[in-house]
Amino acid sequence: MANFFEDLLITKKLSFEPGKITLMHQRELITSALFFAEYSMRINDDQQRLRELYDAAKTSYRTGTAANLGKNYAISRDDLLQWMTNLAVLSGWGVLKWLNYMEERKSGVVE
């Protein structure tokens, strides 16, 4: 994972300025994992709110990060999946492994 981080810094795809973090031309945020755990616990019994959180995360990656990568860096679908997996691991979401990816639906399951 260190190589992925170093590559981002060396190629200036990741930058830090006072009050601003930019990754691949997009503003990013570092926050505590406890925030998401706490929020998830609070809405755990409300399937509608859980679905909204899932949809918001999916949409933000699709229209933000994935679209940005496609527009600015023209990478393949396989490279995009690997890049997104590396980014999720670097961001602290755990060690991820794709169990199933459905090209026609542009969705998949990670473990």
C-alpha positions as CSV (number, residue, x, y, z in Angstrom):
1,M,0.0,0.0,0.0
2,A,2.9,2.3,0.6
3,N,3.8,2.2,-3.1
4,F,0.3,3.3,-4.1
5,F,0.5,6.2,-1.7
6,E,4.0,7.1,-2.9
7,D,2.9,6.9,-6.5
8,L,0.0,9.3,-5.8
9,L,2.4,11.8,-4.2
10,I,5.2,11.5,-6.7
11,T,2.8,12.0,-9.7
12,K,1.1,14.9,-7.9
13,K,-2.3,13.2,-7.9
14,L,-2.5,13.7,-4.2
15,S,-1.7,17.1,-2.6
16,F,-2.0,18.6,0.8
17,E,-2.5,22.4,1.3
18,P,-3.6,24.2,4.4
19,G,-7.3,23.2,4.9
20,K,-7.4,21.3,1.6
21,I,-6.7,17.7,0.5
22,T,-6.9,17.0,-3.3
23,L,-6.9,13.6,-4.9
24,M,-7.1,13.3,-8.6
25,H,-8.5,16.8,-9.0
26,Q,-11.1,16.2,-6.4
27,R,-11.5,17.6,-2.8
28,E,-11.2,14.9,-0.2
29,L,-11.8,14.6,3.5
30,I,-10.1,12.6,6.3
31,T,-12.5,11.7,9.0
32,S,-12.7,9.2,11.8
33,A,-14.1,5.8,11.0
34,L,-16.0,6.1,14.3
35,F,-18.2,8.7,12.6
36,F,-19.5,6.2,10.1
37,A,-19.8,3.5,12.7
38,E,-21.8,5.8,15.0
39,Y,-24.0,7.0,12.2
40,S,-24.7,3.5,10.9
41,M,-25.6,2.3,14.4
42,R,-28.1,5.2,14.7
43,I,-29.9,4.4,11.5
44,N,-29.5,0.6,11.6
45,D,-33.2,0.0,12.2
46,D,-34.3,2.4,9.4
47,Q,-34.0,0.5,6.1
48,Q,-34.9,3.7,4.1
49,R,-32.0,5.7,5.7
50,L,-29.6,2.9,5.3
51,R,-30.5,2.7,1.6
52,E,-30.1,6.4,1.2
53,L,-26.6,6.2,2.8
54,Y,-25.7,3.4,0.4
55,D,-27.1,5.2,-2.6
56,A,-25.2,8.4,-1.7
57,A,-21.9,6.6,-1.3
58,K,-22.4,4.7,-4.6
59,T,-23.5,7.9,-6.5
60,S,-20.6,10.0,-5.1
61,Y,-18.1,7.4,-6.3
62,R,-19.7,6.9,-9.7
63,T,-20.3,10.6,-10.5
64,G,-17.2,11.9,-8.6
65,T,-14.2,9.7,-8.3
66,A,-14.9,7.2,-11.1
67,A,-16.1,9.9,-13.6
68,N,-13.0,12.0,-12.7
69,L,-10.6,9.2,-13.3
70,G,-12.3,8.3,-16.6
71,K,-12.3,11.9,-17.8
72,N,-8.8,12.9,-16.8
73,Y,-6.9,9.6,-17.0
74,A,-8.7,7.3,-19.4
75,I,-8.1,4.1,-17.5
76,S,-9.7,0.7,-18.2
77,R,-12.5,-0.8,-16.1
78,D,-10.1,-3.3,-14.6
79,D,-7.6,-0.6,-13.7
80,L,-10.4,1.5,-12.2
81,L,-11.6,-1.3,-10.0
82,Q,-8.0,-2.0,-8.8
83,W,-7.5,1.8,-8.2
84,M,-10.7,2.1,-6.3
85,T,-9.9,-1.0,-4.2
86,N,-6.4,0.4,-3.4
87,L,-7.9,3.8,-2.5
88,A,-10.5,2.1,-0.2
89,V,-7.7,0.1,1.5
90,L,-5.5,3.3,1.8
91,S,-8.5,5.2,3.3
92,G,-8.9,2.6,6.1
93,W,-11.9,0.7,4.9
94,G,-10.1,-2.6,5.5
95,V,-8.5,-5.1,3.2
96,L,-10.9,-5.6,0.3
97,K,-11.4,-8.4,-2.1
98,W,-13.8,-8.5,-5.0
99,L,-16.1,-11.5,-4.8
100,N,-18.3,-10.7,-7.7
101,Y,-18.3,-7.9,-10.3
102,M,-21.2,-7.7,-12.9
103,E,-20.1,-5.7,-15.9
104,E,-23.6,-5.2,-17.2
105,R,-24.8,-3.7,-13.9
106,K,-21.5,-1.9,-13.2
107,S,-21.7,-3.2,-9.6
108,G,-20.1,-5.8,-7.5
109,V,-19.6,-7.2,-4.1
110,V,-16.5,-6.8,-2.0
111,E,-15.5,-8.6,1.1
